[in-house]
Amino acid sequence: MIKRSFIGLTKPLLKYDAMDVKTPAPLVIQPSKKVTLFLDKAFNFKDTILFKIGDTVKTGQKLSYSEDSDAYVISTVTGTISSITPFDADYGKTYTAITIDVSENEEIDDQFSTLAKEPTIDTLKGCLAFIPGNLPIGLFSSTDASPSIETIVISGVDRDLFITTNQNTVMVDGKAIKQGVQILKQITGIDNIVIVSPDYLMQDAGITGAEVRVVDPEYPASLPHLIMRDVLDQVVPAGKSCEDMGVFFISAEAVASIGKAFSEGQIPFYKHFNLIKKDGSSILISARIGTPIHDILNAFDVTLNDKDRLIIGGPMTGIAVFSDDYPVQPDTDAIMVQDRDNIPLVSDYPCINCGECIRICPANIPINLLVRFLEAGQYEEAADQYDLYSCIECGLCSFVCVSKMPVFHYIKLAKYELGRISNAEATNA
Amino acid sequence: MLNHKKLIVSHAPFWHNGSNITVRSYHTMLAAMPAVVFGIFTYGMPALGVLSLSISFAIIWEFLINKITKRTVSIGDGNAALIGLLLGMLLPATSPWWLVITGTLVAVLIGKHIYGGIGGNPFNPVLIGLAILMVAWKDYFDFNQALVNYDLGFAMVYPLAAAKHLGASGIDAFSTMDLLLGQQSGAIGTTFGLGLILGGIYLIIRGFIRWEISVSFLVGVGVTALLFNMSDPSRYVSPVFHLLTGYTLIGAFFLATEDSSSPVNFIPMLIYGAGAGIMTVLIRNIGSYVDGVVFAILLMNLINPLCDKIRPKALGKVV
């Protein structure tokens, strides 16, 4: 954990981890018994689901939820479906969790290889939503109401500290990214494709055929809103998304996966991610999507005890999960384990107005005032007068808070509650 | 499901830089130590008595208020001890025991807890306590009278009183070096200029106080005093004298910088500091009080919320 330096006048320096050229290839972990896949649709007993417990599935087989829904997952193993259950994730999101018992003989489904000869938007939407790196489906399902996309930004940088997934992809899979870029240009008709990378990867990023831009190696420069401001010279108005500005972000890993899928005629299902151990060391791992986390921890002799913390993502923006059965997902960039002795706890102390957050906030939010309104639950006032929606969600305010207030937590909660209110108002209107 | 491990689940971020209020309070007290130790050596056991009584009663009052209001006991954060120490430093060594106890009660209760405790106080609690004592029992704050029985080998006249009543001719006895090295009479912890400056620099380097406030306060005092001095050198003393006497240095580094009652944005900090500095010299030179630091800072505490509205534009703000 990075502590406050003795000289407190300077801001803490949080450097992104850089890839070492000599880094060995990612270690491959195979799922031992079962995998769990999250289908992006709330489970309902009344629905006629197109698959059932006991069905055998092949690797790469598409499992659609029902006739009248687009939602599907791609099985990443060959085996038998052993359970279908609802799964409640953060912020009220619900999934259908499908558990598949892995069988020994692997069979590859060949449905995609015939479609792969001619890349189309429908193939991309219909088969590749589940590729490593998390394909933003919104890019391809544009309607008249959605804003037109003018620029695609490929992130050759990683969102959080300790993570090297995208950097590794740029370094190793330049060719696949190049193919992915060509396919994206061909099927979306968008010519303006930019790849952002740290400056030591400029050479590697150059061969992808996308326009190369350099990102500062210091956290939080790689967050989309700051890339918009510092690299593309466009400021996203508070409360709007980058997509509203006509810019779409996609990870380098997803682009490489698209490239590989169409050139090899097979859907990729190995996700690269970092395992951050209790001692703070980070290793790059490759595992099938759906592999439960305990398989990965076992493979590296990481013991998990009571009161430890298991985090999907990095130390600043990750999500803590309550069980090591949780699977690797298409957007899992890191798995972090914290020992219970190293867990900084939040406190219920009030803000003492020291101004540390004000000095570190990259979005110039008056956090000392904002947090007082958030504590009192006055979310609308916070949004109207104290720039709640300018927050780019980097988490630095909580990181430096002298009172150890969960500032970032308050902000996310306020945004979520306001979102619920406006949804309810829209439904009742 | 029974043998599932119970993991801790919480919201991001999962790191913290390790700073906390206790460390902040104790390091502020540490920074005050050179001046405190010097004060104890100068004024002897009575000074130690006042400081001990002040610190212990600030903690006792805090503890009692915590109990009465049924809140978590907050004496561990060191803030009450800091209030006690600073109040003790501002008192003359001959203060009677009841003055100290009353002062700490006012500081902790009226200065801090009726606004909801740490972080909620609109005024500096130490200055609230001191201001009420100064108004109620002003004889005890006449340093010439209070320290009449001391002879420490230097001019025992209170420098600011001499400057006020006699003008520039009254301060011949004080050289800048003497003032800096504490060869002047005054409150326990305020006479050793060099020690206060060193403590202040330590706090600034460690990031425990905001340098903008200290620097602009000193600049405010210096520039205003210089203007007065230029207009009538025989009546108004030099800016250096103003900077090194009375509560100026402790005000700049320990009082004006109190977190909750001072602004946090850059321009407001400059306005706040400079405003307090200017007011200090105005009160000293044309007001009725001998020293103006206490009321100047309290007055600027009042405009703090207003001037903190001057802030940089947030990212993507559309107005």
HADDOCK unambig.tbl for C-alpha pairs under 7 A between the chains (distance, minus, plus):
assign (segid A and resid 1 and name CA) (segid B and resid 15 and name CA) 6.37 0.50 0.50
assign (segid A and resid 2 and name CA) (segid B and resid 17 and name CA) 6.09 0.50 0.50
assign (segid A and resid 3 and name CA) (segid B and resid 17 and name CA) 4.27 0.50 0.50
assign (segid A and resid 3 and name CA) (segid B and resid 18 and name CA) 5.71 0.50 0.50
assign (segid A and resid 4 and name CA) (segid B and resid 17 and name CA) 5.00 0.50 0.50
assign (segid A and resid 4 and name CA) (segid B and resid 18 and name CA) 6.35 0.50 0.50
assign (segid A and resid 4 and name CA) (segid B and resid 19 and name CA) 6.67 0.50 0.50
assign (segid A and resid 6 and name CA) (segid B and resid 206 and name CA) 6.09 0.50 0.50
assign (segid A and resid 7 and name CA) (segid B and resid 205 and name CA) 5.49 0.50 0.50
assign (segid A and resid 7 and name CA) (segid B and resid 206 and name CA) 4.69 0.50 0.50
assign (segid A and resid 7 and name CA) (segid B and resid 207 and name CA) 6.71 0.50 0.50
assign (segid A and resid 8 and name CA) (segid B and resid 205 and name CA) 6.20 0.50 0.50
assign (segid A and resid 8 and name CA) (segid B and resid 206 and name CA) 4.32 0.50 0.50
assign (segid A and resid 8 and name CA) (segid B and resid 207 and name CA) 4.05 0.50 0.50
assign (segid A and resid 9 and name CA) (segid B and resid 204 and name CA) 6.89 0.50 0.50
assign (segid A and resid 9 and name CA) (segid B and resid 205 and name CA) 5.63 0.50 0.50
assign (segid A and resid 9 and name CA) (segid B and resid 206 and name CA) 6.07 0.50 0.50
assign (segid A and resid 9 and name CA) (segid B and resid 207 and name CA) 4.51 0.50 0.50
assign (segid A and resid 235 and name CA) (segid B and resid 316 and name CA) 5.78 0.50 0.50
assign (segid A and resid 236 and name CA) (segid B and resid 316 and name CA) 5.37 0.50 0.50
assign (segid A and resid 237 and name CA) (segid B and resid 316 and name CA) 3.88 0.50 0.50
assign (segid A and resid 237 and name CA) (segid B and resid 317 and name CA) 5.93 0.50 0.50
assign (segid A and resid 237 and name CA) (segid B and resid 318 and name CA) 6.40 0.50 0.50
assign (segid A and resid 238 and name CA) (segid B and resid 315 and name CA) 6.95 0.50 0.50
assign (segid A and resid 238 and name CA) (segid B and resid 316 and name CA) 4.61 0.50 0.50
assign (segid A and resid 238 and name CA) (segid B and resid 317 and name CA) 5.42 0.50 0.50
assign (segid A and resid 305 and name CA) (segid B and resid 5 and name CA) 6.62 0.50 0.50
assign (segid A and resid 306 and name CA) (segid B and resid 5 and name CA) 5.29 0.50 0.50
assign (segid A and resid 306 and name CA) (segid B and resid 6 and name CA) 4.98 0.50 0.50
assign (segid A and resid 306 and name CA) (segid B and resid 7 and name CA) 5.58 0.50 0.50
assign (segid A and resid 307 and name CA) (segid B and resid 6 and name CA) 5.94 0.50 0.50
assign (segid A and resid 307 and name CA) (segid B and resid 7 and name CA) 4.64 0.50 0.50
assign (segid A and resid 307 and name CA) (segid B and resid 8 and name CA) 5.05 0.50 0.50
assign (segid A and resid 308 and name CA) (segid B and resid 7 and name CA) 5.28 0.50 0.50
assign (segid A and resid 308 and name CA) (segid B and resid 8 and name CA) 5.87 0.50 0.50
assign (segid A and resid 309 and name CA) (segid B and resid 7 and name CA) 5.51 0.50 0.50
assign (segid A and resid 309 and name CA) (segid B and resid 8 and name CA) 5.08 0.50 0.50
assign (segid A and resid 309 and name CA) (segid B and resid 9 and name CA) 6.53 0.50 0.50
assign (segid A and resid 315 and name CA) (segid B and resid 13 and name CA) 5.80 0.50 0.50
assign (segid A and resid 315 and name CA) (segid B and resid 14 and name CA) 5.05 0.50 0.50
assign (segid A and resid 315 and name CA) (segid B and resid 15 and name CA) 6.06 0.50 0.50
assign (segid A and resid 316 and name CA) (segid B and resid 12 and name CA) 5.84 0.50 0.50
assign (segid A and resid 316 and name CA) (segid B and resid 13 and name CA) 4.19 0.50 0.50
assign (segid A and resid 316 and name CA) (segid B and resid 14 and name CA) 6.08 0.50 0.50
assign (segid A and resid 316 and name CA) (segid B and resid 15 and name CA) 6.82 0.50 0.50
assign (segid A and resid 317 and name CA) (segid B and resid 12 and name CA) 5.37 0.50 0.50
assign (segid A and resid 317 and name CA) (segid B and resid 13 and name CA) 5.73 0.50 0.50
assign (segid A and resid 318 and name CA) (segid B and resid 12 and name CA) 5.93 0.50 0.50
assign (segid A and resid 319 and name CA) (segid B and resid 11 and name CA) 6.69 0.50 0.50
assign (segid A and resid 319 and name CA) (segid B and resid 12 and name CA) 6.40 0.50 0.50
assign (segid A and resid 320 and name CA) (segid B and resid 9 and name CA) 5.24 0.50 0.50
assign (segid A and resid 320 and name CA) (segid B and resid 10 and name CA) 6.02 0.50 0.50
assign (segid A and resid 320 and name CA) (segid B and resid 11 and name CA) 6.79 0.50 0.50
assign (segid A and resid 321 and name CA) (segid B and resid 9 and name CA) 6.14 0.50 0.50
assign (segid A and resid 322 and name CA) (segid B and resid 7 and name CA) 5.60 0.50 0.50
assign (segid A and resid 322 and name CA) (segid B and resid 9 and name CA) 6.08 0.50 0.50
assign (segid A and resid 344 and name CA) (segid B and resid 15 and name CA) 6.51 0.50 0.50
assign (segid A and resid 344 and name CA) (segid B and resid 16 and name CA) 6.17 0.50 0.50
assign (segid A and resid 350 and name CA) (segid B and resid 119 and name CA) 6.33 0.50 0.50
assign (segid A and resid 351 and name CA) (segid B and resid 119 and name CA) 5.64 0.50 0.50
assign (segid A and resid 352 and name CA) (segid B and resid 118 and name CA) 6.36 0.50 0.50
assign (segid A and resid 352 and name CA) (segid B and resid 119 and name CA) 3.84 0.50 0.50
assign (segid A and resid 352 and name CA) (segid B and resid 259 and name CA) 6.31 0.50 0.50
assign (segid A and resid 352 and name CA) (segid B and resid 260 and name CA) 5.50 0.50 0.50
assign (segid A and resid 353 and name CA) (segid B and resid 119 and name CA) 6.29 0.50 0.50
assign (segid A and resid 353 and name CA) (segid B and resid 259 and name CA) 5.47 0.50 0.50
assign (segid A and resid 353 and name CA) (segid B and resid 260 and name CA) 4.97 0.50 0.50
assign (segid A and resid 354 and name CA) (segid B and resid 259 and name CA) 5.09 0.50 0.50
assign (segid A and resid 355 and name CA) (segid B and resid 264 and name CA) 5.14 0.50 0.50
assign (segid A and resid 363 and name CA) (segid B and resid 314 and name CA) 5.53 0.50 0.50
assign (segid A and resid 363 and name CA) (segid B and resid 315 and name CA) 4.67 0.50 0.50
assign (segid A and resid 364 and name CA) (segid B and resid 312 and name CA) 6.36 0.50 0.50
assign (segid A and resid 364 and name CA) (segid B and resid 313 and name CA) 6.53 0.50 0.50
assign (segid A and resid 364 and name CA) (segid B and resid 314 and name CA) 4.58 0.50 0.50
assign (segid A and resid 364 and name CA) (segid B and resid 315 and name CA) 6.30 0.50 0.50
assign (segid A and resid 365 and name CA) (segid B and resid 314 and name CA) 5.32 0.50 0.50
assign (segid A and resid 387 and name CA) (segid B and resid 314 and name CA) 6.68 0.50 0.50
assign (segid A and resid 390 and name CA) (segid B and resid 314 and name CA) 6.42 0.50 0.50
assign (segid A and resid 390 and name CA) (segid B and resid 315 and name CA) 5.55 0.50 0.50
assign (segid A and resid 390 and name CA) (segid B and resid 316 and name CA) 6.16 0.50 0.50
assign (segid A and resid 390 and name CA) (segid B and resid 317 and name CA) 6.83 0.50 0.50
assign (segid A and resid 395 and name CA) (segid B and resid 12 and name CA) 6.90 0.50 0.50
assign (segid A and resid 395 and name CA) (segid B and resid 13 and name CA) 5.62 0.50 0.50
assign (segid A and resid 398 and name CA) (segid B and resid 13 and name CA) 6.73 0.50 0.50
assign (segid A and resid 399 and name CA) (segid B and resid 13 and name CA) 6.56 0.50 0.50
assign (segid A and resid 399 and name CA) (segid B and resid 15 and name CA) 6.05 0.50 0.50
assign (segid A and resid 399 and name CA) (segid B and resid 16 and name CA) 4.43 0.50 0.50
assign (segid A and resid 399 and name CA) (segid B and resid 17 and name CA) 5.85 0.50 0.50
assign (segid A and resid 400 and name CA) (segid B and resid 16 and name CA) 6.33 0.50 0.50
assign (segid A and resid 400 and name CA) (segid B and resid 17 and name CA) 5.65 0.50 0.50
assign (segid A and resid 402 and name CA) (segid B and resid 19 and name CA) 5.28 0.50 0.50
assign (segid A and resid 402 and name CA) (segid B and resid 20 and name CA) 4.56 0.50 0.50
assign (segid A and resid 402 and name CA) (segid B and resid 21 and name CA) 5.94 0.50 0.50
assign (segid A and resid 403 and name CA) (segid B and resid 20 and name CA) 6.01 0.50 0.50
assign (segid A and resid 403 and name CA) (segid B and resid 21 and name CA) 6.30 0.50 0.50
assign (segid A and resid 409 and name CA) (segid B and resid 11 and name CA) 5.90 0.50 0.50
